[in-house]
Amino acid sequence: MALYESWLGSIVEAALARGGRLVPAHRSMLEAREAEGNQTLWSLAAELGEPVRSYVARLMAIQDLLGTLP
């Protein structure tokens, strides 16, 4: 979970530094992450309880928003 959060945060920081734009490498990583699916994250979140499930849902929403950036 912490690795996912850190990975996603680094992409957010890079996009903000570029005026809300993704570099091609980050776009590729987001596409690969999307193709992998979220089952592993949801399984881990389910084991850890409601606060974690809500947090994972927010992280996934951020990932989805990143995918919409130019």
Secondary structure per residue as TSV (DSSP state, phi and psi in degrees):
chain	resnum	aa	ss	phi	psi
A	1	M	-	360.0	-45.6
A	2	A	H	-64.2	-36.1
A	3	L	H	-64.8	-42.2
A	4	Y	H	-62.1	-45.4
A	5	E	H	-60.9	-45.4
A	6	S	H	-65.0	-44.5
A	7	W	H	-59.9	-48.2
A	8	L	H	-64.8	-41.4
A	9	G	H	-60.7	-38.3
A	10	S	H	-66.7	-34.5
A	11	I	H	-69.8	-40.3
A	12	V	H	-61.2	-47.1
A	13	E	H	-60.1	-43.5
A	14	A	H	-64.9	-41.3
A	15	A	H	-65.0	-41.0
A	16	L	H	-63.9	-39.4
A	17	A	H	-66.0	-24.3
A	18	R	T	-100.4	22.0
A	19	G	T	71.1	32.2
A	20	G	S	84.1	24.4
A	21	R	-	-119.7	142.8
A	22	L	-	-91.1	144.1
A	23	V	-	-80.1	154.6
A	24	P	H	-54.7	-36.9
A	25	A	H	-63.6	-40.9
A	26	H	H	-68.1	-38.9
A	27	R	H	-60.2	-43.1
A	28	S	H	-62.2	-41.6
A	29	M	H	-64.2	-42.2
A	30	L	H	-63.5	-40.6
A	31	E	H	-64.7	-41.4
A	32	A	H	-64.4	-42.4
A	33	R	H	-62.1	-41.5
A	34	E	H	-64.1	-40.6
A	35	A	H	-65.6	-30.2
A	36	E	H	-68.1	-27.3
A	37	G	-	86.3	175.3
A	38	N	S	-114.8	8.9
A	39	Q	H	-57.3	-43.3
A	40	T	H	-62.9	-44.5
A	41	L	H	-63.6	-43.3
A	42	W	H	-65.8	-36.9
A	43	S	H	-63.3	-45.7
A	44	L	H	-63.6	-44.0
A	45	A	H	-62.0	-39.1
A	46	A	H	-62.9	-38.3
A	47	E	H	-67.1	-32.2
A	48	L	H	-91.5	-9.0
A	49	G	-	100.4	178.8
A	50	E	H	-58.0	-47.9
A	51	P	H	-57.4	-36.8
A	52	V	H	-72.3	-39.2
A	53	R	H	-59.6	-42.7
A	54	S	H	-64.6	-40.6
A	55	Y	H	-65.5	-43.1
A	56	V	H	-62.5	-40.0
A	57	A	H	-61.1	-40.2
A	58	R	H	-66.2	-41.5
A	59	L	H	-61.8	-41.3
A	60	M	H	-67.0	-34.9
A	61	A	H	-65.0	-39.7
A	62	I	H	-63.4	-42.8
A	63	Q	H	-59.7	-43.2
A	64	D	H	-62.0	-42.0
A	65	L	H	-64.8	-39.6
A	66	L	H	-58.5	-37.2
A	67	G	T	-64.9	-15.8
A	68	T	T	-92.6	-8.2
A	69	L	-	-72.0	151.5
A	70	P	-	-71.8	360.0
